[in-house]
Amino acid sequence: MLLVALGIGILAVLVSALLGPKKASRTKLMAYESGNDPEGGGVGIGQRFPVHFYLVAMLFIVFDIETAFFYPLAVAYQRLPEFAFFEAITFVLLLLVGYYYVLKKKVLEWS
């Protein structure tokens, strides 16, 4: 199965390299901003976003994944073995450590 997955990935990269457009132009290399010309001059020059926005986005992904992990646990809770409860507690404690780190670094403060 691993070989099939690797083969599909390599095949996709090779096919896109062979069949994809080869001619680069200024228009094709410009950043896409909803059909508007990019602000700030040339290619790659513009306003940079603070790292804060990326950290908040990563936090959203982490807590979204947490919800995805807990939903099956809640659905099948009555049929699960006892150690599943302790695994869930360990998972929550690990997330609380991460949440404490986020609060300590003041990622959620917008000022």
Phi, psi and omega per residue, in radians:
M1 nan -0.684 3.110
L2 -1.092 -0.723 3.127
L3 -1.133 -0.669 3.103
V4 -1.128 -0.778 3.132
A5 -1.097 -0.785 3.094
L6 -1.105 -0.709 3.118
G7 -1.080 -0.741 3.116
I8 -1.129 -0.746 3.125
G9 -1.105 -0.806 3.138
I10 -1.153 -0.711 3.115
L11 -1.088 -0.724 3.131
A12 -1.093 -0.740 3.129
V13 -1.152 -0.759 -3.129
L14 -1.148 -0.764 -3.140
V15 -1.116 -0.739 3.126
S16 -1.166 -0.593 3.099
A17 -1.212 -0.636 -3.136
L18 -1.344 -0.719 -3.043
L19 -1.681 -0.220 -3.078
G20 -1.295 2.866 3.127
P21 -1.146 2.482 -3.075
K22 -1.910 -0.339 -3.007
K23 -1.587 1.941 3.118
A24 -1.568 2.433 3.062
S25 -2.355 2.977 -3.128
R26 -1.048 -0.703 -3.126
T27 -1.141 -0.720 -3.122
K28 -1.237 -0.485 -3.113
L29 -1.524 -0.175 -3.141
M30 -1.245 2.619 3.061
A31 -1.203 2.489 -3.139
Y32 -1.574 2.153 3.125
E33 -2.249 1.152 3.077
S34 0.984 0.675 3.087
G35 1.479 -0.093 3.120
N36 -1.656 2.718 3.045
D37 -1.194 2.446 3.133
P38 -1.095 2.495 3.104
E39 -1.471 2.587 3.015
G40 1.762 0.213 3.024
G41 1.796 -2.260 -2.968
G42 -1.370 -2.974 -3.110
V43 -1.179 2.248 3.088
G44 1.426 -0.062 -3.138
I45 -1.849 2.156 -3.137
G46 3.140 -3.008 -3.124
Q47 -1.303 2.292 3.107
R48 -1.627 2.503 3.080
F49 -1.464 2.466 3.058
P50 -1.131 2.707 -3.137
V51 -1.092 -0.415 -3.117
H52 -0.942 -0.725 -3.125
F53 -1.120 -0.672 3.131
Y54 -1.209 -0.649 3.114
L55 -1.135 -0.729 3.109
V56 -1.127 -0.680 3.108
A57 -1.114 -0.722 3.117
M58 -1.154 -0.648 3.084
L59 -1.096 -0.726 3.096
F60 -1.025 -0.775 -3.128
I61 -1.108 -0.741 -3.137
V62 -1.067 -0.815 -3.094
F63 -1.316 -0.428 3.037
D64 -1.207 -0.731 3.099
I65 -1.154 -0.623 3.087
E66 -1.026 -0.764 3.116
T67 -1.099 -0.706 3.136
A68 -1.138 -0.560 3.115
F69 -1.347 -0.583 -3.081
F70 -1.429 -0.406 -3.115
Y71 -1.068 -0.882 3.102
P72 -1.108 -0.573 3.116
L73 -1.118 -0.727 -3.140
A74 -1.199 -0.632 -3.120
V75 -1.192 -0.724 -3.053
A76 -1.828 0.409 -3.019
Y77 -1.063 -0.718 -3.086
Q78 -1.172 -0.484 -3.080
R79 -1.669 -0.073 -3.075
L80 -1.456 2.666 3.061
P81 -1.200 2.910 -3.062
E82 -1.087 -0.600 -3.078
F83 -1.182 -0.302 3.098
A84 -1.106 -0.602 3.087
F85 -1.093 -0.773 -3.129
F86 -1.221 -0.555 3.036
E87 -1.143 -0.700 3.111
A88 -1.141 -0.718 3.100
I89 -1.096 -0.731 3.105
T90 -1.082 -0.726 3.117
F91 -1.098 -0.765 3.125
V92 -1.134 -0.715 3.117
L93 -1.112 -0.684 3.085
L94 -1.109 -0.714 3.096
L95 -1.172 -0.626 3.096
L96 -1.155 -0.615 3.054
V97 -1.095 -0.761 3.094
G98 -1.119 -0.695 3.122
Y99 -1.143 -0.694 3.083
Y100 -1.083 -0.720 3.112
Y101 -1.086 -0.728 3.127
V102 -1.106 -0.763 3.121
L103 -1.144 -0.660 3.140
K104 -1.147 -0.669 -3.140
K105 -1.421 -0.081 3.119
K106 1.018 0.735 3.129
V107 -1.227 -0.579 -3.073
L108 -1.495 0.030 3.077
E109 -1.556 2.263 -3.045
W110 -1.749 0.118 -3.111
S111 -1.659 nan nan
